[in-house]
Amino acid sequence: MSTVLVTGATGFLGSSLTRRLLDEGFRVRILRRPTSRLDLLGDAARRVEHIVGEIDDAIAVDDAAAGIDRIFHAAACVGFGGGRHIDRLMRVNVDGTATVVNAALKHDVDRLLHVSSMAAFGRPDSSDALIDERTEWQRSKANSAYAHSKYLAELEVRRGIAEGLNAVIINPALIFGTGRQGENTRRIVDRVRQERLPAVPTGGTNVVDVRDVVRGALLAMECAEVGERYFLGSENLSWEAIIDELCAAFGVSTPRFRLHAKPAMILAYLSEGFSLVTGTEPLLTRETARTISRHYRYDNTKAGEVLDWHPRPFSETARHLADSVEDSPGS
C-alpha cells in the first residue's frame, strides 16, 4: 500500500481521516506540532510515524514529504476573531500550504489533496445566489479573514499545479462530528445538549458529517481530475433547523429566542470591546455575526456526479452525536 502523509492529523477532520487511512491499510506518516494533543487519534497515534514541526517550517515539511506517495493536507487554523487572528491565519493557512506544495513538488509526490473550505468560494452579496465550485471570489464584507486565507491557500495549490503538481481540492461545508470538547462545532453541540444556548441565529448554512468528508477526501484522491475542486456538503439548513434537529436528538427543549442581525452585531461590538479589556476571546465577533445572520445556499451536484459521493442527512448526524457525545474532561 501507499505511504501517505497527513498534515493536521491531530485535529478534528485530520484525526478521522488518519484512522480511516489506517483501517484501509495505508502506511501513514503525520506532521504535527510539538504541542499537539493526540487524544483524537486514540490508539492510531501509536500506529503512525510522527514528524514533529510547524506547518510553515520548510525543513520539517521537507522531512515529512520525503519518500511519500500522497499527501492529505488538512492542517489549518480556523479563526473567526477578526484582525486579532489574521497573522496566524496567514502563516498557517497560506504560508503553510505554500510550504507543503513546495515539498510535494520537490519530492515528486504522486498526488496532493488540499482540504480547503466552502468559505474559499466567497459569499456573494445576494443571499439568493447558489454557491458552488464555479463561484468566483469577490471582495465582500461577508468574507471573513479565515475565508480570505483559505482562498489564498487555494491560489498556492493552483500555483503548484501550474508548476506540474498533481493536486485536487475539496471544500467541505460546516463539519459536524464528535470532535474535542470546546472546539469546532462540538461547542454548538454541547451548548444545545446542556441547554445553554440562549438564542438561535436567523441565518442558515450548509452542513456535513465528518465521516462523509473523510469518504469524499478518499474518493477525490482516487478519482478526481487534476486541478478540480469539489464541494462536500449535505443540506442547506437554517440555524433554526440545525438546532431543532440537535435538540430532538438529545431530547432537550429548543431555545425560545431568535438572534436577529442588528442585535447580533450590537452584541458582537460589546463582546469584542470586553475582550480587548480582559484579554479573553470574544463571545461573538462582527465577522461571525454577519455570517450567522444570513442564509447561504450551496450546490453539491458536482461531487455527486463525478465522485459518486452522496452524504447522509443531518438528522442522521444529529442522532449519531446524541449516541456518541459524552461529558469527559479534556475529551
Residue, then its C-alpha position, 0 to 999 in steps of 0.5 A: m500500500s501507499t505511504v501517505l502523509v497527513t498534515g493536521a492529523t491531530g485535529f478534528l477532520g485530520s484525526s478521522l481521516t488518519r484512522r480511516l487511512l489506517d483501517e484501509g491499510f495505508r502506511v501513514r506518516i503525520l506532521r504535527r506540532p510539538t504541542s499537539r494533543l493526540d487524544l483524537l487519534g486514540d490508539a492510531a497515534r501509536r500506529v503512525e510515524h510522527i514528524v514533529g514541526e510547524i506547518d510553515d517550517a520548510i525543513a520539517v515539511d521537507d522531512a515529512a514529504a520525503g519518500i511519500d506517495r500522497i499527501f492529505h493536507a488538512a492542517a489549518c487554523v480556523g479563526f473567526g476573531g477578526g484582525r486579532h487572528i489574521d497573522r496566524l491565519m496567514r502563516v498557517n493557512v497560506d504560508g503553510t500550504a505554500t510550504v507543503v506544495n513546495a515539498a510535494l513538488k520537490h519530492d515528486v509526490d504522486r498526488l496532493l489533496h488540499v482540504s480547503s473550505m466552502a468559505a474559499f468560494g466567497r459569499p456573494d452579496s445576494s443571499d439568493a445566489l447558489i454557491d458552488e465550485r464555479t463561484e468566483w471570489q469577490r471582495s465582500k464584507a461577508n468574507s471573513a479573514y479565515a475565508h480570505s486565507k483559505y482562498l489564498a491557500e487555494l491560489e498556492v495549490r493552483r500555483g503548484i499545479a501550474e508548476g506540474l503538481n498533481a493536486v485536487i481540492i475539496n471544500p467541505a461545508l460546516i463539519f459536524g462530528t464528535g470532535r474535542q470538547g470546546e472546539n469546532t462545532r462540538r461547542i454548538v453541540d454541547r451548548v444545545r445538549q446542556e441547554r445553554l444556548p440562549a438564542v438561535p441565529t436567523g441565518g442558515t448554512n450548509v452542513v456535513d458529517v465528518r465521516d462523509v468528508v473523510r469518504g469524499a477526501l478518499l474518493a477525490m484522491e482516487c478519482a478526481e481530475v487534476g486541478e478540480r475542486y469539489f464541494l462536500g456538503s449535505e443540506n442547506l439548513s437554517w440555524e433554526a433547523i440545525i438546532d431543532e434537529l440537535c435538540a430532538a436528538f438529545g431530547v432537550s427543549t429548543p431555545r425560545f429566542r431568535l438572534h436577529a442581525k442588528p442585535a447580533m452585531i450590537l452584541a458582537y461590538l460589546s463582546e469584542g470591546f470586553s475582550l480587548v479589556t480582559g484579554t479573553e476571546p470574544l463571545l461573538t465577533r462582527e465577522t461571525a455575526r454577519t455570517i450567522s445572520r444570513h442564509y447561504r445556499y450551496d450546490n453539491t451536484k458536482a461531487g455527486e456526479v463525478l465522485d459518486w459521493h452522496p452524504r447522509p442527512f443531518s438528522e442522521t448526524a444529529r442522532h449519531l452525536a446524541d449516541s456518541v457525545e459524552d461529558s469527559p474532561g479534556s475529551 
